[in-house]
Amino acid sequence: MTTPQVVVHRDKDLMAQATAARLITKIVDAQAARGTASIVLTGGRNGNGLLTALAAAPARDAVDWSRLDLWWGDERYLPADDPERNHTQARAALLDSVPLNPARVHVMPASDGPYGTDADAAAAAYAEELRAAATPEDHGPVPQFDVLMLGVGPDTHVASLFPEHPATYEQTRTVVGVHGAPKPPPTRISLTLPAIRSAREVWLLAAGEDKAGAVAIALGGAGGVQAPAAAAHGRSRTLWLLDRTAAAKLPRGMYPPALS
């Protein structure tokens, strides 16, 4: 388990812009080293804010978008193109404006797709897609993503793993159907904590006063079942990217003053 690093920015807009610049550098470095890069996207206001900032970044053209694999950490199990789906929002924020290879955009299944209302079958299909993309060097059933991004909910949930919810206990499967989620829609698909922890780096994004309590709980040593964000970490790095309001309940010694 990697020790979390905390970076605090002045406000949510600066956080989004700085994180976009950080992500561009990470992708370019990975492509220079291995020819490709693999990123897991997150939805929500901070995930979409990051993608919007990335679309506006002058350095975005440094990325070879055709050699980038995109995955999702979770998805609302709704019809394709529903405006509440993370993929639909990501397309509007960034994806439709960059020259991606469609075969490398790994969208989670929709409820009007081949699996109908069976979110568990849809989750199993996505798990198989991940397994097929993994190489022997990954040493597991999912690729070692370069960066996996997660938004942190006010209740400490990440992806669609909610405190004390059955999906949070999963230790075997890499993708699960989530039923009875405490926020709408109730049916979702999510990576599990073992899949999340396969990533080289996990970046947790939180901005806003409503996230301050969750950030303090997750970084204060809470258990992973009670606070899923506390159990999300990368193989080589775990990075918490916050604005000042989200960091307001953290001890000042937890992050360098120069970054505040």
C-alpha positions in Angstrom: 0.0 0.0 0.0 1.4 3.4 -1.0 1.3 6.3 1.4 -1.1 9.0 0.1 0.3 12.2 -1.1 -1.8 15.3 -0.8 -1.8 18.3 -3.1 -4.0 21.3 -2.3 -4.9 24.0 -4.9 -6.4 27.4 -4.3 -9.8 26.6 -5.9 -11.5 24.0 -8.1 -10.7 25.7 -11.4 -7.0 25.8 -10.6 -7.2 22.2 -9.4 -8.8 21.1 -12.7 -6.2 23.0 -14.8 -3.2 21.7 -12.8 -4.5 18.1 -12.8 -5.0 18.3 -16.6 -1.4 19.4 -17.0 -0.3 16.7 -14.7 -2.3 14.1 -16.7 -0.9 15.3 -20.0 2.6 14.8 -18.7 1.9 11.4 -17.4 0.3 10.2 -20.7 3.2 11.6 -22.8 5.8 10.0 -20.6 4.0 6.6 -20.7 3.7 6.8 -24.5 7.4 7.7 -24.8 8.4 4.8 -22.6 6.0 2.1 -23.9 4.3 3.4 -27.0 0.9 3.5 -25.4 -0.9 4.8 -22.2 -3.9 3.6 -20.3 -6.2 5.9 -18.3 -9.3 5.2 -16.2 -11.8 8.1 -16.2 -14.1 9.2 -13.5 -17.4 11.2 -13.8 -19.0 13.7 -11.5 -18.3 17.4 -11.3 -14.6 17.1 -10.6 -14.0 14.4 -13.2 -15.9 16.4 -15.9 -14.2 19.6 -14.8 -10.8 17.9 -15.4 -11.8 16.8 -18.8 -13.1 20.3 -19.7 -9.8 21.7 -18.6 -7.9 19.1 -20.6 -9.9 20.0 -23.7 -8.8 23.6 -23.3 -5.2 22.9 -22.4 -2.7 24.2 -25.0 -0.5 21.1 -24.4 -3.2 18.6 -25.2 -1.9 18.1 -28.7 1.3 16.7 -27.1 -0.7 13.5 -26.5 -1.0 10.9 -29.3 -4.7 10.3 -28.7 -4.7 7.4 -31.2 -2.4 5.4 -28.8 -4.4 6.0 -25.6 -6.7 3.4 -24.0 -9.6 4.9 -22.0 -11.5 2.9 -19.4 -14.1 3.9 -16.9 -14.2 3.3 -13.1 -17.9 3.1 -13.0 -21.0 3.8 -15.0 -24.7 4.5 -14.4 -26.6 1.6 -15.9 -28.8 3.6 -18.2 -29.5 3.7 -22.0 -26.6 4.6 -24.2 -26.4 8.4 -24.7 -28.4 9.1 -21.6 -27.1 12.5 -20.4 -26.5 11.1 -16.9 -24.0 8.5 -18.2 -20.4 9.2 -17.5 -19.4 8.3 -21.0 -22.0 10.7 -22.5 -20.6 13.5 -20.3 -17.0 12.7 -21.1 -17.8 12.9 -24.8 -19.2 16.3 -24.4 -16.4 17.5 -22.2 -13.5 16.1 -24.2 -13.7 12.9 -26.2 -15.6 14.2 -29.2 -12.9 16.9 -29.7 -9.8 14.7 -29.9 -8.7 12.0 -32.4 -9.2 8.9 -30.4 -9.1 5.4 -31.8 -12.6 4.1 -31.2 -11.3 0.6 -30.6 -9.4 1.9 -27.6 -12.3 3.6 -25.9 -13.7 1.0 -23.6 -17.2 2.0 -22.7 -19.1 0.2 -20.0 -22.3 -1.5 -21.4 -25.6 0.4 -21.4 -29.0 -0.9 -20.3 -30.4 -0.9 -23.8 -27.4 -3.0 -25.0 -27.1 -6.7 -25.4 -27.4 -7.5 -21.7 -30.7 -5.7 -21.2 -31.5 -5.0 -17.6 -28.9 -7.6 -16.4 -26.2 -5.3 -14.9 -24.4 -8.4 -13.5 -24.0 -9.8 -17.0 -22.9 -6.4 -18.3 -20.3 -6.2 -15.5 -19.0 -9.7 -16.3 -18.6 -8.7 -19.9 -16.5 -5.6 -19.0 -14.4 -7.8 -16.7 -13.7 -10.0 -19.6 -12.7 -7.0 -21.8 -10.3 -6.0 -19.1 -8.9 -9.5 -18.8 -8.4 -9.6 -22.6 -6.5 -6.4 -22.5 -4.1 -7.5 -19.7 -0.7 -8.8 -20.6 1.6 -11.2 -18.8 3.5 -8.2 -17.5 0.4 -7.0 -15.7 0.4 -10.1 -13.4 -3.4 -10.0 -13.0 -6.8 -9.9 -14.7 -6.7 -6.2 -15.5 -4.1 -3.9 -17.1 -1.8 -1.9 -14.9 -3.4 1.4 -15.8 -1.0 4.3 -15.8 -3.5 6.5 -14.0 -6.9 5.7 -12.5 -8.9 8.7 -11.4 -11.6 8.7 -8.8 -14.0 11.3 -7.6 -14.6 11.2 -3.9 -18.2 11.5 -2.8 -19.4 13.3 0.4 -20.0 9.9 1.9 -16.4 8.7 1.0 -17.7 6.6 -1.9 -15.4 6.1 -5.0 -16.5 4.8 -8.4 -19.9 3.2 -7.4 -18.5 1.6 -4.2 -20.5 3.0 -1.3 -19.8 2.6 2.4 -21.0 -0.7 3.8 -22.5 -1.7 0.4 -22.0 -5.3 -0.7 -19.8 -4.3 -3.7 -17.3 -2.7 -1.3 -16.6 -6.1 0.2 -15.8 -7.8 -3.1 -12.3 -9.3 -3.2 -12.5 -11.7 -6.2 -14.3 -10.1 -9.1 -12.8 -7.0 -10.9 -16.2 -5.5 -12.0 -19.6 -5.9 -10.4 -23.1 -4.8 -10.9 -24.2 -2.5 -8.1 -27.9 -2.7 -7.0 -29.7 -0.5 -4.6 -27.1 2.3 -4.7 -27.9 5.0 -2.1 -27.9 7.7 -4.8 -29.7 7.6 -8.1 -29.7 5.7 -10.3 -29.8 2.7 -8.1 -28.3 0.3 -10.7 -24.7 0.8 -11.8 -21.5 -1.0 -12.9 -18.3 -0.5 -11.0 -14.7 -1.6 -10.8 -14.0 -3.2 -7.5 -11.2 -2.3 -5.0 -8.9 -5.1 -6.2 -9.2 -3.7 -9.8 -8.6 -0.1 -8.7 -5.5 -1.2 -6.8 -4.0 -2.7 -10.0 -3.3 0.8 -11.3 0.2 2.2 -11.2 -1.2 5.5 -9.9 -4.5 6.3 -8.3 -5.6 10.0 -8.2 -8.5 11.0 -6.0 -10.2 14.2 -6.8 -12.2 16.3 -4.4 -13.2 19.9 -4.5 -15.9 21.8 -2.6 -16.9 22.3 1.0 -19.3 19.3 0.9 -16.2 17.0 0.4 -14.2 18.2 3.4 -15.7 15.7 5.9 -15.2 12.8 3.5 -11.5 13.8 2.8 -10.8 14.0 6.5 -12.4 10.6 7.2 -10.6 8.8 4.4 -7.2 10.3 5.1 -7.7 9.9 8.9 -7.3 6.2 8.9 -10.9 4.9 8.4 -11.5 1.4 7.3 -12.1 0.7 3.6 -15.5 -0.8 4.1 -16.7 2.2 6.1 -14.8 4.7 3.8 -14.1 3.2 0.4 -11.9 6.2 -0.6 -9.5 5.1 2.2 -8.9 1.8 0.5 -8.2 3.2 -3.0 -4.5 3.3 -3.7 -2.1 2.7 -6.5 0.8 0.3 -6.8 3.4 3.1 -7.0 1.5 6.3 -6.1 -1.7 7.4 -4.4 -2.4 11.1 -5.0 -5.1 13.2 -3.4 -5.8 16.3 -5.5 -7.9 18.8 -3.5 -9.0 22.4 -3.4 -8.8 24.4 -0.2 -12.4 23.9 0.8 -12.1 20.1 0.4 -8.9 20.2 2.5 -10.4 22.4 5.2 -10.7 19.7 7.8 -7.2 18.2 7.3 -4.4 19.0 9.7 -2.1 21.6 8.1 0.9 19.4 8.5 -0.6 16.8 6.1 0.3 18.9 3.0 3.1 21.4 2.1 2.0 25.0 2.8 3.5 26.1 -0.5 0.9 24.1 -2.3 -2.0 25.6 -0.5 
